[in-house]
Amino acid sequence: MYIHPDDLKEELFNAGLVSRRALDSAEERAEDEGRSLDSILLEEELVRPYDVRRIKANLLGIPFVKVKAQEIPEDIFMLFPEPFARKIQAIPIAREGSVLEIAVLDPDMLELVAPFEERLSVRILPRVTDEISMKQALLRYQQILKNSFSFSPKKDEASLPMLFKHAFFSGAKAIHFEEHEGELSIRYRIFGVMTNALKLSGNAAKRLLMEVYEVANLQEEEFGTSVFEMTFEEKQYIVRASSLPLAEGKRIVLSLREGGALLSSLEEFEMSDDLHQEIEQLLFKRRGLALLVGEEREKLLEALLESLKERSVICIGEKLREKLPQKSIAEGIPIKTALKSAARQDPDALLVSDLTKPSLAFAATLSSRTLIIASLSEKDPESALSALKKALPENMLSLIPLHILSAEGNPPKVRGINSL
């Protein structure tokens, strides 16, 4: 929500908070540095954050409220993911029918909560609050989550469903459980980024893990994968559970998908958080070339296809045709012709299995604005890069974003040469 600097200046002066001379000096510095007026005033300690928020709320016509954390119902808290609420300092405080009141610390954050109107089918009424109110509300939210996993006799049955509910509302695509020295860390994958969700210890940690093993049909002493279904708020979800070895102990990953079969998941591959995030960004930007090599390249291709299933994709190759026939090019068409034909349809992504000439995929990427992902027979990223350099004129590689990923081992590890 935009506030003109002149309006902010006038309100601050009329409220007797900042002198005209100080405001003019701060405005001149803000223009020179390309920054906002309020950021300069706050940096020079000419005004308190509390006063800036109240003035902004007044200019925008947003009521300023004192939030009483103890009066917010537990189910209202759960409408916003706690990691999201904590990050942008925004909390739902009341709901009446299709109207949801949301309190924020900074009115500029209201743009980030706007998507929840469609997601929750509500009309949002914004409110601005102070730091103490926000801190107390977030602390109570965190306490509610901890109490939900306290495993008192009355709450034993609700523990795992509560976790799923929180994960779904957080927009999480995966839940990670890692046990270390008696403490259970629970993290979510939200928009490709790992976010700390909760930590448990003692009996609470043990009981929750036992529930996970039972629901996922996994053996505590073994590694493996299973798939099960669950219903949440009248929606059907497919959950792919994987038990993966770590240097010390194990990691259990629950990959979540609303409806439809779950082919595979990136969560089943061992890779750094940075590399995982780079892959997610590559899929989001939908531009460039990703070449997959190594013994588990087809499994990685399948996992990437799973990540893209809700978008416009076209598949080339027999193995992919078996997985997704309705989105595949008919067999018998030469690969070069198939690539050109598919690229002309302008899909979000084009996936190719068992490509023998990476230069063909490079040419197709160069002539279109499509993300192309292809598996190759090369053993490692270095060999794939060498083959590509031999087939292309010098300096051609810099013309498009190029990622070469290797997947091998059990569980498969992913490494790569990125953004060449």
Phi, psi and omega in degrees: 000123188271136174236126181291136181306324180296322179293320179295318178302312184297317180294318179295322179289313181297331179279357179072024184269327182220140180288157179299320182297316180295324179293318179296319179295317180293322179296319179296318179294320180298320179292319180295323185262358181066037182241172179278154180299315184294329179294325178290315180299320180289319180297321180274003177057038178273345180208153180275147176306322180302316182291321179299316181297319180294318179295316179298316180299320180295317180295326181273354181073028180258126180298141175262125186232154169264116183277130176259100188304322184290344181268356180276122179297149182300319183291336177288318175306316187291352178291337176248137174296134183300317178300322178292313180300318181293321184292316183259002178057059178220141184215136173286137185241338180196152177219133176226106184065238181262016180249126181241124176271132180233131176257134178235157176277321182238121180304336179296339181281352183297333178297330182283339180266351181305320180300341181289343176299312179288320184296322183257000182056052181226167169254125185271129172255112183280147174224152175246139181230182182258171185297318183295316179299315181295316181299315181294321180294316180293323177295320178293321178300314179297323179291323177300316180296318180295318180295329180294339181248019182283343176061037169291159186309325183283344187246003182306316187285342187265357190296303183292317175303322177297321179295315177300317180300314180296319180295317181297316180290338178281352184076021182287138175262349179202150175242128179251133175243123177227126181255131180212122178051046175082359180248136181255118177263131179243124181231152177248148169261108182240119183053038177083357184248135176285129182234129177294129182250315189195151173231134180232158177215171176063216183297328180300316180294315182296316182294321180294318178299320178297322177296319180298313179301318183291312182295321183275354181058045177252151177268133185300324185264007183235164174253143180177188183223144175215163179230134176218164181250153174209154179248132178223120181049050176066014176247141181267130180239144172256129180241124177256116183257133180227133175252114189240140180285145173240173177303321175229109178089214183211166175237134174252128182239129174249111178266130189250140177212135179274113176068157176076164181286145178256109186290305183198181182212142175298336181294343181278356180257141178273119179202164179290154177300324180296317180293319178300317181294323177297320178295317178299319179294322177299316179294325181289319183286334175057043179208130177127189182229128176241121179252131184249131180228174178098168185299328183256026183297323181291326177292321177294320177299320179296320179293321178292323176298319178300319180294337185255003189298333181275000180251180179279109181231153174231135183248143176231128179122147186299317184295321178287327180298326178292326182280320187219068186299328184289346181242023185247150172288140181300148181287160179095351180272131179305144186302320181297316178294319180297318179298313181296317181297316181293317181297325180293340179279357176053054177284168174291327180206151179232121183249135184231129177258144176055051177281130182268336181237099181298337180296332178294317178294322179298315180297320180293322178294319182296326185267003181221177175247047186242144172282126178244128179240123185225139175267141183238165180274351180300151186278329185213165181301322182296319179294320179295318179296318179298317180296322180292319180296322180293329185272349186241153174297156182300143177070006179289331186297335184282356186280340180221157173294124182236131178231129175241119186243138177246134178231118179203161180100178179218107000291152185295136176256142181246129171226167183195168170250117191242152171049053178282000000 
